Structures are given as C-alpha cells and as structure tokens.
Amino acid sequence: LHEALVPVLILLIIIHVAGALKHHIFDKDITITRMFSFK
C-alpha cells in the first residue's frame, strides 16, 4: 500500500507547487507574498 501512495503524494505535492507558482507568476496573485512576508 505504501509503495502505491508515495508516488501519488509526490505527484500531489508537485501539482500543488505548480498551481501556487502559476498563481504567483501568471495571475500576479499576492498570496505567496503574504504567506512569506515576515512582518
């Protein structure tokens, strides 16, 4: 079971990061900026 879930989890992480970068780069969304601003 674990052997099957590891690639799925890695794929989900990659899709999640790609979606976040898409919002930041193409949509000019400030969500990432707000998350990583240490004020």
WOSULLIN-V381711 format. One record per helix or strand of 3 or more residues. SS is the DSSP state (hx for helix, st for strand). FROM is the first residue (numbers start at 1). TO is the last residue. Records with the same first field share a line. If there is no record, write none. Layout:
SS: FROM-TO / FROM-TO
This chain:
hx: 2-25 / 31-35
